[in-house]
Amino acid sequence: MKSNFFSVEKKNSDDFKNSFGDSMYHIFLFNGNGKIIIDFAEYTFHGRTVFFSSPYQNIQILSPNTIDVEVLNFHGDFYCIEFHKKEVACNGLLFNNVYLFPHFELSEKVYLEISDYFAKIQQIDHREDFSSSVLQSYLQLILAISSKEKNKLLPDKELIKDDFNELKSFQNLVEEHFLVEKTCPFMQTC
């Protein structure tokens, strides 16, 4: 199954030796050892790994041995992580956060569960009625499972939660008042 807005592909680490970036969000699933380079920052990985990238990030996956890589690609027009933030809490946790690690190791059970969803996605014909809803549901499950697993790994959840709450409060105020109050006097009183 492949479309311009959503696809799952089976590749190997040799396909990612050279840096690439595009307009898609990516979820990479693989088992092996090596390093990931994102915008010139290096991260090592060991074992069953899930890795998330945002549009236009420069990505390389380097491994001493060739490893199989499953890649789910989706465009923000297909599934907006900002719009669905309440359902899956992935914006800032899985994507779009330079302060948190972009990958983490999975248990065998969770790795196989996510891989199974990748396989189910590949079996869907995107031209069929309601296929977009089914694909979005599978993607939402993958994101929710990944958010749950990553949240378990965070050392000080309350501190991060407090930081996110302040940022989200500010963001909500900006979104609420921007269109009405974008005059200079209003901006000076803030």
QUIHU-V760277 format. One record per residue. N is the residue number from 1. RES is the residue in one letter. PSI is psi in whole degrees, 0 to 359 (none if undefined). Layout:
N,RES,PSI
N,RES,PSI
This chain:
1,M,124
2,K,134
3,S,177
4,N,341
5,F,346
6,F,132
7,S,158
8,V,131
9,E,149
10,K,121
11,K,192
12,N,170
13,S,335
14,D,332
15,D,347
16,F,19
17,K,325
18,N,142
19,S,139
20,F,160
21,G,145
22,D,190
23,S,12
24,M,154
25,Y,148
26,H,142
27,I,116
28,F,139
29,L,122
30,F,166
31,N,115
32,G,198
33,N,150
34,G,209
35,K,152
36,I,134
37,I,121
38,I,117
39,D,44
40,F,5
41,A,134
42,E,139
43,Y,133
44,T,151
45,F,151
46,H,131
47,G,204
48,R,117
49,T,141
50,V,138
51,F,135
52,F,137
53,S,151
54,S,165
55,P,141
56,Y,15
57,Q,143
58,N,123
59,I,137
60,Q,142
61,I,118
62,L,131
63,S,141
64,P,331
65,N,149
66,T,127
67,I,150
68,D,139
69,V,124
70,E,133
71,V,125
72,L,123
73,N,134
74,F,147
75,H,149
76,G,337
77,D,337
78,F,315
79,Y,111
80,C,110
81,I,332
82,E,317
83,F,323
84,H,20
85,K,329
86,K,328
87,E,321
88,V,352
89,A,39
90,C,338
91,N,115
92,G,342
93,L,310
94,L,322
95,F,160
96,N,42
97,N,108
98,V,350
99,Y,345
100,L,152
101,F,139
102,P,358
103,H,162
104,F,160
105,E,145
106,L,153
107,S,162
108,E,320
109,K,312
110,V,320
111,Y,313
112,L,325
113,E,314
114,I,319
115,S,323
116,D,320
117,Y,322
118,F,315
119,A,320
120,K,321
121,I,319
122,Q,335
123,Q,349
124,I,133
125,D,113
126,H,351
127,R,347
128,E,154
129,D,141
130,F,8
131,S,325
132,S,319
133,S,319
134,V,316
135,L,317
136,Q,324
137,S,315
138,Y,317
139,L,317
140,Q,321
141,L,315
142,I,316
143,L,319
144,A,317
145,I,316
146,S,319
147,S,317
148,K,316
149,E,318
150,K,323
151,N,327
152,K,333
153,L,347
154,L,130
155,P,316
156,D,80
157,K,323
158,E,319
159,L,314
160,I,318
161,K,317
162,D,316
163,D,315
164,F,321
165,N,317
166,E,315
167,L,318
168,K,322
169,S,314
170,F,314
171,Q,317
172,N,320
173,L,318
174,V,312
175,E,322
176,E,320
177,H,352
178,F,310
179,L,326
180,V,320
181,E,43
182,K,25
183,T,158
184,C,315
185,P,321
186,F,316
187,M,329
188,Q,334
189,T,348
190,C,none
